Amino acid sequence: MLRRMGTSLIGGKGAQWVQALNARHPWSHNDYFHSWILANLPSRRREALDVGCGRGGLVHSLAPYFDHVTGVDIDSEMRRRTGLACSDVTNVTVSERQLDSWADESVDLITMIAVLHHLDIDDTLRHVERVLAPNGRLLVVGMAAPRSPRDLLWDAVSIVTNPLIGFVGHPWPSPAGKQPAPFPVKDPVLSFDEVKRSVDAILPGATMRHRVGFRHTIEWAKPG
């Protein structure tokens, strides 16, 4: 889905054309980053935790790499979908358990895709720091409100690349009415720079980068 503010940068007819092309050649801005996550897994792989597991695609992708994977989501429909998606694997648990209930240093990987902006960022990052085992990793694909000139430039890049990525990945037009049920949606409030200030303060050494698809990534390894 194109960011509402972003489409206004290219004007009414241009925005309509981009939206129509995206509808014909859709791609998931969240699933697109699964390969980035799989390329940055920690060396010890006992327990992985996907916070806000959605339809379960990432949980299923992580299952072959870890002894156990837990997908958590407060939305019952998303938990049901994750359970269905992972019905063929035996090392996955789906739960509504919250991050603050996990024991200290009990998880080797924590992932969040389009979730952090739903949560209190400082409390969440403090729990991440506590729950991760030494040398464990946090991998976040996030969303932020565009405010700075750099943010707006990246939005413009995403507007241009969005239909191109969709066309390359799905060259045949998608039939109407075949889209998956939407995730619970909340627009981000914090800007990229505001998110980065919290990340730098609580998780020193973390790396945060703008990405295509109106996303950013955060990567942090807990010192061993």
N, C-alpha and C positions, 0 to 999 in steps of 0.2 A: 504494500500500500504506500503510495506516495505521501510524503509529509505535506499536510495541508498548506503550511506556510511556503514550502518550497515550490509548489506548482505555480504560485502567484508570480514567481520570478521570471517565468517565461511567457506570461500573458495568457489570456483566456483561451484562444484557439490552440495555441501551442500546448497548454496544459491539457486541454481536451484530447488532443492527438496523442500525447504521451500516456494519458490514462487509458485511452482506448487500446493502444498497443500493449500496455501492461496487462489489460484484461484478456487480450487474445493470446499473450505469451507469458503467463504468470510464473513467478518463481518465489520461493520462500526466502525472505531476507534473513530469517533465523537459521533455517537448515543449511543455508549457504556456508555458514561458519563452522559446521560440524567438522570439516576436514582440518580447519585451523586448530580446533580443540584436540582432535586425535593426533595431530603432529606435535603437540606440546604436553603430552602426558608425563606425570612424574615417574621416576624410576621404580619406586615401590608402589604396588598397585593392589592393595588389599581391599580398601573400601573407597567407593566413589559416591558422591552425593550430588544429584542434580536438583537444584532448588527452582521450583516453578517448572515442572517437567512437561507441561503442556500435553501434546498427543503422544509423547514417549519416544520420539525418533532418536533423540540423543541418548536416552537411557538404553535403548536397544543397541545402539552403536557402541556404547561403552562396555556392554556386558562381556564381550570376548576378551577384554583387556584386564578385567579386574576380578578378584575373587567374589566380590559382591558389589552390587550397585543399588542405591536407593533413590527413587524418584519421589519428590514431595511436591504437592500442590494443594492449595486451599480449596480449589474448585473441584467439586465431586465429578463433574463430567470429564474434566481433564484427567483425573485419576482413573476413571473408567476407561478412557481411551488409551492411556498408558498401559493399563493392565492388558487390554486387547492386543496392543502392539507388541508386548513382551510375553505373550502367552507361550511362545516357543522356546523361551530360555528359563532356566531354573535358578539363576543366581540374582534375581531382581526382586526387590520389595517396593511396593507403591504405598505411600503413606501421606497423611496430612500433618505429620509431625513437623514442628517448627525448628528452625536452626538453633534457637536458644536452648533446646532440650538435649542437644548432643553433648557427649562427654568431651572433656579436654583432650586434644591431640588424638582424636579417634578416627580421623578421615584423611585419606591421602590426596583426594581431589574433590574440590567443590566447583561446580559449574553453575552459571546463571546466564540464561539467554533471554533478553528483553524482560528482565524481572527486577533488577536492582532499583529501577525508578518507581516501582510499586512499593518499595520498602523504605524504612528510615535508614538512610545510608550509613550514618555513623554507628548506630547500634548494630546494623548488619555486618559491617566490616570488622567491628570489634569481636563479634561472635565468630567470624571467619578466622581471625587471628588466633582465637582461643581453640577452636575446634580442629583446625588443621594440625596434622602431625608434623614433626620436623622434616623438612625437605618436601612437604606437601605443597600442592599448587592450587591457586585460585585462578580460574579462567572465566572471564565475564565478557559477554557480548551485550553492550548496553545501548541505551538511547538517551539523548540529552536535548534540551531546548536550544535552538540555534540563536545565538546572540552576537557573538563577535564576528568581524569580517571573515576570519578563518572558518568559523562554523558555517557561515553563509556560502563561502566558496566550496566547502565540502558538500553542502546540500546541492549546489549547482552541479558538481561532479556526479553526485548520485542521481540527479534528475536525468542527466545525459546517459549515464551508463546503465540505469535501471532497465530500460527497454532493450538495450543491446544484450545484456546478460540474459534476460528472459528469452530473447529470440534465439541466441546461441544454444541455450539449454533446452528450449522447447520450440523448435522451429515450426511445428504444426500448431495451428490455432487450437486453443482449448475450447471444448464445447461449452456452451452457456449452461449455467446451473449446476456445474460439477465441482464448485469450490468447496473445500472443507469448512466445517463449522468454525467460526471465528474464535480466537482466544479472548479471554477477558482483556479489555483494552483500557489503558490509561495513558494520557499524554504526559510526557516528561515535564517536570517543572524546573529542575536544576539544569544549568548550562554545563557544557563540557568543562569549562574552567572551574566551576563550583564543585563538580564531581571530583575533578583532579585534586583540588585542595584537600578534600576529605581523604581521598586515597593516599596522597603523599603524607598526610599527618598520621594516619593509622597504620598504613602498610608501607613503610619506607622501602624504597627500591623497586616499587611496582612500576610497570611500564603501561602507559595508556596512550592509545593511538586512535585518530580518526580512521574510519573505514567507509567503503562504499555501502550503499543500501541504507543510508541514514543511521549508521551504527558506529560505535566505537568499541575497542577491545581493551580489557584490563588483564594484565598477567602479573602474578606475584608468586614467588616461591618463598615459603617460610624458611628462615635460616635453620640449619641443622644443628 
